Amino acid sequence: MESIEVVERVAGRVILLDPDDRVLLFQGFDPKRPDQRWWFTPGGGLEPGEAEREAAVRELREETGLTVLPQDLGDAVFSNYVEFMFDGKLLRQHNHFFALRTGLFEVSTAGFDAMEQQTHVAHRWWSVEALRGTEETIHPENLADLVAGVLVI
């Protein structure tokens, strides 16, 4: 029986809101299961010596081209622990979500690494209503409620 590699990691993620109260999501897939797609916030795993907020800022710059300072993010608005398969590995990930409102800007994916270039297929700004009404898979599942909560802060 083949053993599965387990990867434990912590991630910083950003609930990025535009002036119209829409949240930016990427659509991607597992390279081992390209037919299964889902939408998710910008963000990713911490690098050595990096805090969650710093990782969120770095990932935001790499994945969208938007440069902000760590203090622009404030405190985490949500955290969760998820386990999922990706590229044949079991990822056990503790996510920390930070909220940020931004002006209009052109999303640039020029900073994607090779895996992101292969597995990220789209990006889109979603309203709370669209999140609540979609049949598509959204991570985290309670993102519509999180966004609605951030909008009243």
Contacts in CASP RR format, 6 or more apart in sequence:
PFRMAT RR
TARGET T0000
AUTHOR 0000-0000-0000
METHOD contacts of the structure
MODEL  1
MESIEVVERVAGRVILLDPDDRVLLFQGFDPKRPDQRWWFTPGGGLEPGE
AEREAAVRELREETGLTVLPQDLGDAVFSNYVEFMFDGKLLRQHNHFFAL
RTGLFEVSTAGFDAMEQQTHVAHRWWSVEALRGTEETIHPENLADLVAGV
LVI
4 88 0 8 1.000
4 89 0 8 1.000
4 90 0 8 1.000
5 88 0 8 1.000
5 89 0 8 1.000
5 90 0 8 1.000
6 89 0 8 1.000
6 90 0 8 1.000
6 92 0 8 1.000
7 89 0 8 1.000
7 90 0 8 1.000
7 91 0 8 1.000
7 92 0 8 1.000
8 92 0 8 1.000
8 93 0 8 1.000
9 45 0 8 1.000
9 46 0 8 1.000
9 91 0 8 1.000
9 92 0 8 1.000
9 93 0 8 1.000
9 94 0 8 1.000
10 45 0 8 1.000
10 46 0 8 1.000
10 52 0 8 1.000
10 55 0 8 1.000
10 93 0 8 1.000
10 94 0 8 1.000
10 95 0 8 1.000
10 96 0 8 1.000
11 43 0 8 1.000
11 44 0 8 1.000
11 45 0 8 1.000
11 46 0 8 1.000
11 52 0 8 1.000
11 55 0 8 1.000
11 93 0 8 1.000
11 94 0 8 1.000
11 95 0 8 1.000
11 96 0 8 1.000
12 43 0 8 1.000
12 44 0 8 1.000
12 45 0 8 1.000
12 46 0 8 1.000
12 52 0 8 1.000
12 53 0 8 1.000
12 55 0 8 1.000
12 56 0 8 1.000
12 59 0 8 1.000
12 95 0 8 1.000
12 96 0 8 1.000
12 97 0 8 1.000
12 98 0 8 1.000
13 40 0 8 1.000
13 41 0 8 1.000
13 42 0 8 1.000
13 43 0 8 1.000
13 44 0 8 1.000
13 56 0 8 1.000
13 59 0 8 1.000
13 95 0 8 1.000
13 96 0 8 1.000
13 97 0 8 1.000
13 98 0 8 1.000
14 41 0 8 1.000
14 42 0 8 1.000
14 43 0 8 1.000
14 56 0 8 1.000
14 59 0 8 1.000
14 60 0 8 1.000
14 73 0 8 1.000
14 97 0 8 1.000
14 98 0 8 1.000
14 99 0 8 1.000
14 100 0 8 1.000
15 23 0 8 1.000
15 41 0 8 1.000
15 77 0 8 1.000
15 78 0 8 1.000
15 97 0 8 1.000
15 98 0 8 1.000
15 99 0 8 1.000
15 100 0 8 1.000
15 143 0 8 1.000
15 146 0 8 1.000
15 147 0 8 1.000
15 150 0 8 1.000
16 23 0 8 1.000
16 24 0 8 1.000
16 41 0 8 1.000
16 42 0 8 1.000
16 60 0 8 1.000
16 64 0 8 1.000
16 66 0 8 1.000
16 100 0 8 1.000
16 102 0 8 1.000
17 23 0 8 1.000
17 99 0 8 1.000
17 100 0 8 1.000
17 101 0 8 1.000
17 102 0 8 1.000
17 147 0 8 1.000
17 150 0 8 1.000
17 151 0 8 1.000
18 24 0 8 1.000
18 101 0 8 1.000
18 102 0 8 1.000
18 103 0 8 1.000
18 104 0 8 1.000
18 125 0 8 1.000
19 101 0 8 1.000
19 103 0 8 1.000
19 104 0 8 1.000
20 125 0 8 1.000
20 127 0 8 1.000
21 127 0 8 1.000
21 128 0 8 1.000
21 147 0 8 1.000
21 151 0 8 1.000
22 125 0 8 1.000
22 126 0 8 1.000
22 127 0 8 1.000
23 41 0 8 1.000
23 125 0 8 1.000
23 126 0 8 1.000
23 131 0 8 1.000
23 143 0 8 1.000
23 147 0 8 1.000
24 41 0 8 1.000
24 42 0 8 1.000
24 64 0 8 1.000
24 107 0 8 1.000
24 123 0 8 1.000
24 124 0 8 1.000
24 125 0 8 1.000
24 126 0 8 1.000
25 39 0 8 1.000
25 40 0 8 1.000
25 41 0 8 1.000
25 123 0 8 1.000
25 124 0 8 1.000
25 125 0 8 1.000
25 126 0 8 1.000
25 138 0 8 1.000
26 39 0 8 1.000
26 40 0 8 1.000
26 41 0 8 1.000
26 42 0 8 1.000
26 63 0 8 1.000
26 120 0 8 1.000
26 122 0 8 1.000
26 123 0 8 1.000
27 37 0 8 1.000
27 38 0 8 1.000
27 39 0 8 1.000
27 120 0 8 1.000
27 121 0 8 1.000
27 122 0 8 1.000
27 123 0 8 1.000
27 124 0 8 1.000
28 37 0 8 1.000
28 38 0 8 1.000
28 39 0 8 1.000
28 40 0 8 1.000
28 119 0 8 1.000
28 120 0 8 1.000
28 121 0 8 1.000
28 122 0 8 1.000
29 35 0 8 1.000
29 36 0 8 1.000
29 37 0 8 1.000
29 38 0 8 1.000
29 119 0 8 1.000
29 121 0 8 1.000
30 36 0 8 1.000
30 85 0 8 1.000
30 86 0 8 1.000
30 87 0 8 1.000
30 88 0 8 1.000
30 119 0 8 1.000
31 87 0 8 1.000
31 115 0 8 1.000
31 118 0 8 1.000
31 119 0 8 1.000
32 85 0 8 1.000
32 86 0 8 1.000
32 87 0 8 1.000
32 88 0 8 1.000
33 85 0 8 1.000
36 137 0 8 1.000
37 121 0 8 1.000
37 136 0 8 1.000
37 137 0 8 1.000
38 136 0 8 1.000
38 137 0 8 1.000
38 138 0 8 1.000
38 139 0 8 1.000
39 124 0 8 1.000
39 126 0 8 1.000
39 136 0 8 1.000
39 137 0 8 1.000
39 138 0 8 1.000
39 139 0 8 1.000
40 138 0 8 1.000
40 139 0 8 1.000
41 97 0 8 1.000
41 139 0 8 1.000
41 143 0 8 1.000
42 59 0 8 1.000
42 60 0 8 1.000
42 63 0 8 1.000
42 64 0 8 1.000
43 55 0 8 1.000
43 56 0 8 1.000
43 59 0 8 1.000
43 60 0 8 1.000
43 63 0 8 1.000
44 55 0 8 1.000
44 56 0 8 1.000
44 59 0 8 1.000
45 55 0 8 1.000
45 59 0 8 1.000
45 93 0 8 1.000
46 52 0 8 1.000
46 54 0 8 1.000
46 55 0 8 1.000
47 55 0 8 1.000
47 58 0 8 1.000
50 58 0 8 1.000
51 70 0 8 1.000
52 76 0 8 1.000
52 96 0 8 1.000
52 98 0 8 1.000
53 70 0 8 1.000
53 73 0 8 1.000
53 74 0 8 1.000
53 76 0 8 1.000
53 96 0 8 1.000
53 98 0 8 1.000
54 70 0 8 1.000
56 73 0 8 1.000
56 96 0 8 1.000
56 98 0 8 1.000
57 68 0 8 1.000
57 69 0 8 1.000
57 70 0 8 1.000
57 72 0 8 1.000
57 73 0 8 1.000
60 66 0 8 1.000
60 68 0 8 1.000
60 100 0 8 1.000
61 67 0 8 1.000
61 68 0 8 1.000
62 111 0 8 1.000
62 112 0 8 1.000
62 113 0 8 1.000
63 109 0 8 1.000
63 111 0 8 1.000
63 112 0 8 1.000
63 116 0 8 1.000
63 120 0 8 1.000
64 105 0 8 1.000
64 107 0 8 1.000
64 108 0 8 1.000
64 109 0 8 1.000
65 105 0 8 1.000
65 107 0 8 1.000
65 108 0 8 1.000
65 110 0 8 1.000
65 111 0 8 1.000
66 102 0 8 1.000
66 105 0 8 1.000
66 107 0 8 1.000
68 100 0 8 1.000
68 102 0 8 1.000
72 100 0 8 1.000
73 98 0 8 1.000
73 99 0 8 1.000
73 100 0 8 1.000
74 98 0 8 1.000
74 99 0 8 1.000
75 98 0 8 1.000
76 96 0 8 1.000
76 97 0 8 1.000
76 98 0 8 1.000
77 97 0 8 1.000
77 98 0 8 1.000
77 99 0 8 1.000
77 146 0 8 1.000
77 150 0 8 1.000
77 153 0 8 1.000
78 96 0 8 1.000
78 97 0 8 1.000
78 140 0 8 1.000
78 146 0 8 1.000
79 94 0 8 1.000
79 95 0 8 1.000
79 96 0 8 1.000
79 97 0 8 1.000
80 94 0 8 1.000
80 95 0 8 1.000
80 97 0 8 1.000
80 140 0 8 1.000
81 92 0 8 1.000
81 93 0 8 1.000
81 94 0 8 1.000
81 95 0 8 1.000
82 91 0 8 1.000
82 92 0 8 1.000
82 93 0 8 1.000
82 95 0 8 1.000
82 139 0 8 1.000
82 140 0 8 1.000
83 90 0 8 1.000
83 91 0 8 1.000
83 92 0 8 1.000
83 93 0 8 1.000
84 90 0 8 1.000
84 91 0 8 1.000
84 93 0 8 1.000
85 91 0 8 1.000
87 115 0 8 1.000
95 140 0 8 1.000
97 140 0 8 1.000
97 146 0 8 1.000
99 150 0 8 1.000
99 153 0 8 1.000
107 123 0 8 1.000
109 116 0 8 1.000
109 117 0 8 1.000
109 120 0 8 1.000
109 123 0 8 1.000
112 120 0 8 1.000
126 134 0 8 1.000
128 144 0 8 1.000
128 147 0 8 1.000
128 148 0 8 1.000
128 151 0 8 1.000
131 138 0 8 1.000
131 143 0 8 1.000
131 144 0 8 1.000
131 147 0 8 1.000
132 144 0 8 1.000
138 144 0 8 1.000
140 146 0 8 1.000
END
